[in-house]
């Protein structure tokens, strides 16, 4: 019956050894429930902890089950211990983001991308299954595995994936920073601006479709755009920006937003820019006209 050795940096009392021990014990219990069994021992070897795993049941099926179990344990360990450290090193050493606050934010973006099932990068579950299969294949021809060395020398392709992921995360981070700065600028402009009209109703009729009404429910009459607003909105690139620029020009004392989709980007943008000047209607007689009908809107109160 074959025996395998898995080693991790640090003595048996280290956090790394404790995590690997827990994961191997979980897989051993899983094997027991499946009718198989293995013997698990551990010992210090220099500055490393070595886990010695021996199959107690003869047969290829048992060996295959053990190899897959070891693959899952090592994959879980890597995702919990090595991957976060590698992502941090890429952020600081490869892209030179040394500021702890910035690097933590970029790391958060990176994990959001990794865990996004619709993103190009592999999700946590897919990464784990892929790694577990690769490690199980490795154990078909080898009996010893140094976890850190294995991922450093045999998983270079995966490191390239993480490099591209971090680069994508940095792009997202910088775009979001620009957006926040722009929102702060617009918010400041709203705070110092003298109101020109008492109330504006914003009808969010559909995706990227809006209508502005005055307090009496009449179409809002627009004057020429304020020069300061025009300068602020030089970077208008979307319908969201257009509706914001229009409201900045009108400068209402209060805005009532009638919408069926509070999660849409434009709604979030309006709420951030106008803050205490804007409220979302909780339902009025005119809201029934939001689904495709623009005429006959009667605002609440």
N, C-alpha and C positions, 0 to 999 in steps of 0.2 A: 504493500500500500504506500502511495506517494506521500511525501511530506513537503510542505512549502514554508518558506521564510519571508516575512514582510518586515522591513525595518523603517523606522522614522527617526528624525533627529530628536535628541534629548534623552535624558534618563527615564526610567520607568515612572518617576514621580512627575514628569513634565505634562503640560497641558496636551501636547501633541500625542504623547503615548496614551494618555487617558482617553482622548477622543477615539484613537484607533482601537483601543481595548473595548470600548463601549460598542463600536460598530461591528467588530468581529464577534463579540458576544451576541449581538442581535442576530447576526447571520448564522451563528452556531445554533441558536434557539430555533431559528427558521428551519434549519436542516433537520433538527430533532423532530419538529412537527411534521416534516415530510417523510419521516421514517429513516433518515440517515443520521450519521453522527460523526463528530470530529473531536480531536483532543487539542486544546489550546494551551500553550505555555509561553512564557515571556522571560527575557533576561537582558541585562545590560551588556553592551558590547562597545567598549570605548565610550564615545559620546552619544551613542545611539541606543534605541530600544529595539530588540528583535523579537518578533512574534513567530513562534514555531507552531505550525498547524499540520496535524496529521489526520488522515482519513481513517476512520475505524471500520468502515465497511468496504469490502473489496468489490470491484466491478467498475466498468466504464461509466455506467449511469451515475454511480455514486461520485466518481472522480469528476465527471462533468458538472454535477450539481455543486460540488465543492468549489471548483474553479469559478463558476458563475457567482457563487456566494462571495468569494474573495474579491472578484471583480466589482461587485456592488459595494462592498465595504470600502475598498480603496477609492472608488469613484466618489462615494459619499464623503470620505475623508478629504479628498482633493478639493471638492467643491466647498467644503466647510473651512478648510485651513489654507491650502496652497493658492487656490484661485483668488481669494480676496487679497492676499499678500502680493500676488503677481500683478493684479490690476492696480494696486497702489504703487508698485514699483514702476509700472508703465506710465502712470500719470505723472509721477515725480521725476523719474530719471529719463524717460524717453521724451516726454512732452514738457518737462521743466515747470510743472505747477507745484511749487514748494509751499505755498501758503496753505496751512491746514484747512482753513475754511473752504477755500476754492477746491482743494483736492477732494474733500469730503463731498461737496456738491457734485463734482464730476463723477465720483464713484457712485453716488446715488442715481445719477442719470444712466450710468453704465448698467447698473443692476435693473433699472426700469426697462432698458432695452433688452437685456438678457431674458427677463421674465415676461416680455411681451410676446404672446403667442403669434402675433401677426407680423412681428419684426423679422428682418432677414436673419438676424443672429439666432442661434439655437436657444430654445427655452431651457429652463433648469431640468425638466424631466428628460427632454431629448438629449441634453448634454450628458446627463447621468447614464442613460441607457447606452449611448454611444461609447462612453469611456469604459463602462463595465464590460461591454463586448470586447473592446480592444485588450483590456487587461486579462480577461478570461482566455483570449487567444494567446497572449504572451505566456500564460501559465501552461499552455499545452507543450511548450518546448523549454521552459525554464522553471527553476524551483525557487530562485531567490529574486526578490524585488525590493529595491531601495526606492521608496515612493518619490522622494524629491528628485533623485537622479533620473528615474523613469520619465517623469513629466518634463524634466529639463532637456533630455536628449532624445526622447522618442516621441514627444508630442509637440514638436516645433510648429507643426501646422496649426495646432490649436492656439499656440501663443500668437501666431499671425492673425488668427481670428479675433483674439482679444485686443490686439493692437488696433485693428480696424474698428472694433467696437468702441474702444476708448476714444479714438479719433472722432467717431460719430457722436459719442457722448459729449465731447468738447464742443463740437459744432452746435449741438442742441443747447448746451449750457450758455454759450456765447449769444446765440439767438435769443434765448430767454432773458439774458441779462440786458440786451438791447431793448427788448420789449418792455421789461420792467422800468428801465430808465425813461423810455418814451411815455409809458403810463404815468410815471411820477411827474414828468413835465406837464402832461395834459391835466393831471389832477391839480397841480400848482396853479396852472392857468385858470382853471375853473374856480379855485378858491379866491383868487384876487379879482375876478371879473365881476362887474356890476350886472345883476340880472336885467334883461331887456324886456322879457315877457313873464307873466306870473306862472303860467303852466303850459306844458306841452305833453300831449299824449303820443306815445310811440306805438304804432300797431305793427307787431311782428307777424306779418301775414303768412309767410312761408320762408323756406330757406333763402336767405339773402334778399328778402322782399320786405320793405317797410313803407309805412305811411305816417306822416307827421300831421297832427291836428292840434288846433289851439284848444283853449279851455272850453269853448262852446261846441267843439266837435267839427269845426270847419277846417278845410285844408289850410295848412300854415303857409302864409305868404312870406317868401324869403326875400330879403334884401341882398345886396351884393356882399360877398363874403368879406368879413373883417380881415384887414391886411395882416394882422398878427396871427390870426388863425390860419391864413393862407400860408404863411411862412412855417408855422408849426406842422402843417399837414403836407409839406412838400413831398414827404415820403409815402403819401397815400398809395396803397397797393391793393386794397381790397374793399369790398362793400362795407365791412366792419369799420374801416377807417373813414369811409365816406359818411356813414351815418353819424359817427362821432364828430367829424368836422362840421357837419350841418348843425348839430346841437350846440357845438361851441360857438358858432356864428349867431344862433338865435339867443343863446345865453338865458335859458329859462331858470326861474327861481325854483321850480319843481318839475320833475319829469315823472310821468306815470307810464310804465312799460306794460303793455298788454301782450302776453306771449303764451304759447302752449309748450315751449321748449326752453326751460330755464338753464339747461346745460349747454346750449349752443354758445360758441365762442363769442359772438357779438354781444350776447346778453351778459356774459362774464366781464367783457371789456367795459360795457356801459356801467355796470355796477361798480367796477374798480375806479373808473374815471370820475363819475358823478357822486359817488359815495352817498352822503346823507341827503343829497338833493333828489335822489331817484328812489322810487318804490315800484314794486311789481304788483300789478292788480291781481287780487285773489279771486276774481270772477265778477263780471258785471254784465249788464244787459247787452253791451256791445261786443263782448268777447266771442259770442257765437258767430260773429262775422269774420273771425280770424281765419277760418278754414276756407280760403278761396274767395271770400266776398269782401270787397273793400268799401262798398257804399252802405249808407244807412247806419253807420256806427254811431251809437249814442253812449258817450262816456259816463261812467259812474259818478253820481253826485253832481 
